[in-house]
Amino acid sequence: MTPAEALAHVLAVAEVALRSWQPEPTGFLDPEERLRVEPVLQQRSGLHWRCYGGITPAERQRLLLAREELPLGDVSMDFALVALKGNFLFDPAELEDFEAALLTTDVDPRGWGDVILLGENGAQLITTPACGAALAGRSLQVRTVAVEASAVPWSHLRHQPRRPRPVTTVEASCRLDAVASAGLGLSRARMAAAIGAGRVRLNGRTVLRPHTELQAGDVVVLRGRGELRLQSRVLTRRQRWRLQLLRC
């Protein structure tokens, strides 16, 4: 979706929620789309919402919108699970490869959420029930691999929530590529390449400059690899930075 389309979609759902006095879910939105639409929603009186993507953490999430008088704590959103099976032993695929294949279908991108990579066996896909039904039985081409999509029970979900792990490191600078490579366990060159490819988000927004300076409180996400929070940075006597990080 374009930013304008995402905003129009969310506002349309908000109007339905206000008129019907019933909680209404949006389609899936990526972090940048949510950053754009939430300030607009905050200007609408009488409305509140929460976000969830079926798994924790989730990059792509749906918003559940309702009048402020209606509690959202006990209201659930429906999700479905689709298996994307193929033999990727000789041609490993990344998240972007599966997403590119999904975009070649006529299925609305608002219907699918996060891709969970399963190595050489393919992936799983979080979807809305309608999207899951539309994808089931389809054949896709992911890189050079033929992939079959099939609906599977939610109990087959193979997502393992990451346990937060503190990381302490001393770096010459607080550049994005230096901090993220140390915190996420990648080489500086690989991290710089990931940033240049648009796979890294800083505080929810895609960042393309490896030399971006990080501040305490910043959150870095490398797609498919994890999240890194810069909790504190202290300049040492030797003019290096002692960093307290939390890897999630």
KOLRODREN-383504 format. One record per residue: residue in one letter; x, y, z of N, C-alpha, C, CB in turn. Coordinates in pm, whole numbers, plus 50000, padded with zeros to 5 digits. Glycine has a CB too. Layout:
BEGIN
aXYZXYZXYZXYZ
...
//
This chain:
BEGIN
m500834988150000500005000050000500875012550000499055000050121
t500405022849932501055035749944500655041850079500675045149826
p501405051850129501015058150255499585063450252501965069450287
a499185069350140497825074750130496785063550136497655082650000
e497085052250071496145040950074496035035050214496595030149974
a497165034050284497135028650420496305037550511498555027250476
l496495050650500495735059950583494255059350549496255074250564
a493915058950421492515058250381491865045450433492375059050229
h492595034550426492075021750476491775022450625493065010350447
v492715027550703492535028050848491405037550885493845032350917
l491325048950820490255058550851488885052850816490475071650777
a488815045050708487535038750672487115028750779487645031750536
v488065020850829487745011350935487355018751063488955001950963
a488025029851091487695037751210486265042851204488665049451225
e485835047351087484455052251073483455041051098484235058150933
v483755029151049482865017751073482795014651222483345005250995
a483935014951289483975012051433483165022251512485415011751483
l483265034951474482525045451545481025044351521483015059151502
r480635041151398479205040351366478555027951425479005040451215
s479285016751421478685003951459478745001051609479364992851385
w479575008551682479805005751823480334991551843478505007751903
q481124986851746481754973751754483234975151722481074963651658
p484104967751791485524967951755485724962851612486354959351854
e486574969651536486824966051397488324965151372486174976351301
p488794954251310490234952951281490584958551143490664938351290
t491764964251133492294968151003493024956350941493244980451016
g493554958450822494494948950766495864950650830494584950550613
f496834943150782498184943950836498874956750786499014931450796
l499594963250876500364975250845501804973150889499754987750914
d502744978450811504134977450853504444988850951505094978050730
p505614988851016505894998951118505795013351068507264996751174
e506275015850947506225029550895504795033950869507045030750768
e503955024950821502545028350802501875031550935501805016950731
r502195023651038501595026351169502065039751224501935015051267
l503325043151202503825055951250503095067551183505325057051224
r502665065551060501965076350989500505077351030502065074150839
v499855066051052498415066551076498065069251223497775053451033
e498915065051317498545066551457498415081151501499565059551544
p499285090451456499055104551492497735109951439500195113151440
v497315105251323496025109551268494885104051352495875104951121
l495005091451393493965085551477493865092651612494235070651499
q494995097251664494985104051793494175116951789496405107051836
q493995122451669493215134651655491715131951645493675142251533
r491355119251632489945115651624489415113251765489725103151535
s488475121151808487965119851944487085107451956487165132351983
g487105101552074486245090152103486725076952050484915092752049
l488015076152009488525063951946489765059052021488865066351797
h489875045952038491125040152088491395027152014491065037752243
w492595021752032492995009951953494165002952022493375014051809
r494414990951976495624983652011496124976251888495374973852130
c497394972551891498034966051776498464951851812499254974251727
y498344942951715498824929251735499004922751599497844920951824
g500024914351588500304907951460500204892851462501654911651415
g499624887151569499484872651577500614865951652499394866951440
i501814872051649502974867051722503654878851790503964859451628
t504514875851886505244886351956506744883251952504754887652102
p507574892551901507164905151838506714902751695508304915351842
a505954912151639505514911351500505854924451431503994908351490
e506384923451310506694935451233505424941251173507714932351123
r504674932851104503414937251044502284934151142503154930150905
q501494944351174500454942751275499144948851227500884949251407
r498064943751286496734949351261496364958551378495674938051243
l495534968251350494984976851453493544972451480495044991851412
l493204971251606491824968751647491274981851700491724957151754
l490294987551629489765000851660488394999751723489705009451533
a488115008651817486795008551881486555022051948486684997051985
r485295024551981484975036252062485645035052199483445037852078
e485975046452256486665046352386485845039452494486985060452428
e484515039652479483665033652581483735018452581482235037952561
l484255012752473484294998152459485674992952498483934993852315
p485774984052597487084978452634487604969252525486994970852768
l488914969352507489544960952404490324949352463490464969352318
g490454949152596491314939052657490924924752628491324941052803
d489624922052621489164908252601488744905352458488004905352693
v488944915052369488544913352229489724907752151488044926752167
s489504896752081490584890452004490424893451856490604875252029
m491534892951785491524893851640491804879951584492574904151588
d491174876851473491334863651412492534863551318490054859551337
f493344853051331494484851151243494464836851189495824853951318
a495154834851078495294821551020496764819150988494414819950892
l497104806550962498494802750936498564795250803499054794151051
v499484799550719499684793350588501114788050580499404803450472
a501264775550539502584769650516503004772350372502584754350547
l504224776950353504804779250221505954769350205505294794250203
k505634757750147506574746650145507324745850012505854733550171
g508634744050023509474742149907510844737549953509584755249824
n511684733449859513024728649893514044739649864513374715749812
f514474746349972515394757549958516824753849995514924769150043
l517144740849989518474736350029519564743049945518564721350016
f519314744349814520354749649725520104764149684520444741049602
d519014769949730518724783949696517994790549813517864784949566
p518714793449921518084799250041517374812350009519124801450150
a516244814450076515434826350052515354834950177514014822450006
e515224848050156515054857650264513594861950271515984869950244
l513274869850373511904874850388511434881950262511814884250507
e512314890350206511934898250090511594889549970513034907750053
d512214877849959511924868849847510504863349857512934857149844
f510094859449977508724854649994507724865949973508544848450134
e508034877750024507114888950007506974892749860507594901050088
a508074892349786508004895349643507104885349571509404895349581
a507194872649609506344862449547504874864749582506774848349592
l504594868549705503214871249746502634883049670503134873749896
l503464892949641502994904749569502654901749424504024915649576
t503094890449371502744886849234501354880749225503764877049177
t500754877549339499394871949340498384883349343499194862449462
d497114879749330496054889849338495504891149479494924886349242
v496204885549576495774886249716496174899749775496374874549799
d495234906249842495464919449901496584918650005494164924849965
p497654926649990498744926450089498304929850230499824936050046
r497164936450244496674939350379496264926650452495504949050373
g496144915550378495704903050438496824894550495494964895250339
w498084897750464499154889350517500124897450603499914882550403
g500624890350706501504896650804502924891550793500984894250943
d503474887150904504894883350908505144869850842505384883051051
v506294868950776506814856450723507774850650826507524858550584
i507604837950860508484831050955509334821250876507654823751068
l510614823950863511494815550783511764802250853512814822750755
l511734791450773511984777950825513174771450756510734769250808
g514114779550712515314774050650515014767350517515984764350743
e515584755350498515454748450370514044743450343516414736850363
n513174743750445511804738550427510804749050381511334732650555
g511224761750376510304772050331509984782050440509024765850281
a508694784350463508304794550560506864792450603508484808750501
q506484799650706505084800750745504684815450733504854795350890
l503394817650712502884831250691501684833650779502524833450543
i501714844550857500574848850936499624856350844501014857651058
t498334853050846497364859550759496064862150833497104851050634
t495184869750767493794870050810493144857050762493044882750753
p492014853050821491334840850774490984841450625490074838450854
a490524852950577490144854150436491354852750345489454867450410
c492474858850383493684857850303494214843550304494754867450355
g494174837050420494624823150427493834814150335494514818150569
a492524816250330491684808150242491994811050096490194810850269
a492314823650063492614827349925493954821749879492604842449910
l494904820349971496234815349934496304800149931497264820650030
a495474793450009495544778850021495374772249884494464773650119
g496284763149854496234755949728496954762649613494834753749690
r497494774349634498184781449527499634776949516498114796649551
s500184778849397501594776349371502294789749350501794767049248
l503444791349413504224803649401505634800349355504254811249536
q506304810149300507704808949264508504818249355507944812249113
v509334812549443510174820449532511614818149490509944816549683
r512244828349436513544826849372513434816249263514654823149477
t514194805349272514084794849170513264782949218515474790049128
v512634784349334511984772949400510474773649384512354772649549
a509874762349347508414761249341507894759149483507974749449248
v506894766949520506364766849656504864764249651506664780149730
e504404755449740502984752749754502474758949884502704737349752
a501374766149874500764772449991499614763950041500274786849958
s499574761650170498494753650228498144758950366498894738650236
a496854758450399496414762550532496784751850633494874765150534
v497304755950747497664746550854497094751750985499224744850863
p496854742851081496314747151211497284756651283496014735051300
w496714765551361497534775051436498494767851532496654784651515
s498114755951575498974748351666500294744251600498244735951715
h500384745251467501614741851395502584753551386501274736851256
l502224764851444503084776651439504464773551495502444788251516
r505504777251421506874774151462507664786651501507594766851349
h506964796351549507624808751595508094807051738506664820751584
q509354810451762509924810151896510204824451941511224801451900
p509434829552039509704843252086511134844552136508714847052199
r511764855552099513144857752143513164862352289513834868252052
r514094856852363514264861252502515194873352504514834849852590
p514774884052570515644895852579516994892052643514964907052661
r518054897152584519404893952635520224906852641520104883352544
p520724910452760521554922552770522914920452704521734926552917
v523394930852640524704930552574525454943152615524564929552418
t526684941352661527564952752692528734952452596528054952352841
t529014963652534530114964252438530754977952444529614961052295
v532004978752402532724991552394533094993652247534004991652486
e532655004952191532855007752050533515021352032531525007051974
a534175022951919534845035651890533845046651858535805033951774
s532645042951814531645052951780530255047251808531765057451632
c529255055751795527865051451808527185050951673527085060851903
r527955048551568527385046951435526435034951433528495045251329
l525415036051351524425025451340525075012151303523385029051237
d525945011951203526524999251160527414993151267527325001251032
a528135001551343529014996351447528214990451563529935007351498
v527214997951610526424993451724525604981151689525515004651775
a524944981551574524064970451535524854957751507523244974251413
s526034958951446526824946951419527294940551549528044950451330
a527674948851648528104943451777526944937151852528734954451862
g525794943651849524654938751926523964926751865523684949451942
l523964925851732523244915151664524154904051614522464920751548
g525454905451636526374894651603526664892851456525844882151655
l526694903951381527044903451239528324911351215525884909151152
s528994908351105530164916251069529724930451031530954909550953
r530644939651043530354953551007529954954550860531574962651036
a530624947050774530324947550631528924942350602531364939550552
r528544931250665527204925650643526124935150694527064912050711
m526384941650806525404950950859525264963050767525794955451000
a526384968250718526324979550626525554975850499527734984250590
a525764963450452525034958950333523544957850361525574945450286
a523184952950479521764951850516521114965550525521614944350649
i521854975250579521334988950588521114994550448522294998050668
g522104992750361521984997750225520864991350147523264995750152
a520514978850183519434971750114518064975150170519664956750124
g518004983850271516724987750328516124977750423515764990250219
r516954969050482516454958650573516514962850719517244946050554
v516944975050746517114979650884516184991450910518584983450913
r515514990951025514665002151067515205007951196513184997651084
l515165021051204515545028351326514315035551377516715038451298
n513865031551497512645037251556511465036451460512895051851596
g511375025051391510235022451305510365026951162509055028651362
r511405034551130511555039850995512795033850928511655055250997
t512665030850799513795025450724514925035750720513375021550581
v516135031050747517295039950746518315034050648517915041550889
l518935042750567519835038250461521275042950482519335043050328
r521535050050591522875055550613523565048150728522805070750644
p524605040450699525305033050805525905042050912526385024550745
h526235054450876526915063250971525945070751062527775073150896
t524655067851055523685074451142524075072751288522275068951117
e524095083551363524475083351505523295078851590524965097351550
l523535069251678522485064251767522535071351902522615049151786
q521335073151959521195079252090520555069152185520355092252083
a520705071552316520055062952415518545063152391520385067652559
g517945051352396516515050052370516185045752229515845062852399
d517155046352138516885042252000516655027251991518055046451909
v515805023451896515485009351872515835006151727513975006251902
v516684996251707517114991851575516534977951548518684991651563
v515944976151431515394963251393516024958951261513844963751381
l516614947151259517094940951136516114930051100518554935251151
r515474931350986514404922150947514894907750949513874925650809
g514144899251019514464885151025515574881551122514834880550892
r516154891651186517294888951275517024892951420518534896151224
g516294903651440515994907451577515964922451597516974901351669
e515754925951723515614939951765516694943251867514204942651823
l517174955451861518244959951950517864973452008519604960651874
r517884974452140517594987152208518864992452273516464985252315
l519175004952243520325011552305519855017752436520955022352209
q520165011252547519675015852676520495027352733519675004452774
s521805026952713522645037952761523955037952685522915036752914
r524595049652681525925051052621526725060552708525845056252473
v527945056352743528805064152831530175065352766528905057652973
l530685077452758532015079752700533085076552804532155094452650
t534005067752769535065063552862536215073552860535565049452827
r537165071452951538345080252956539165079452828539215076553075
r539085068352762539835066652637539035071052515540255052152620
q537955078352540537135083952432536505073052345537975093152346
r536095062352411535315051952344533965051152414536055038152347
w533025044452349531665043952402531365030352464530655046952290
r531025030752594530545018652660529015018452645530975018052812
l528515008052578527105007452541526404996152615526935005552390
q525254999152670524384989052728523234986852630523854993352871
l523154974652577522164971352476521254960352527522854966952345
l520064959852471519144948752498518744942852365517894953452580
r519134930252344518794923352220517524915152241519964914352173
c516554917252154515274910252166514994901952041514124920252190
//
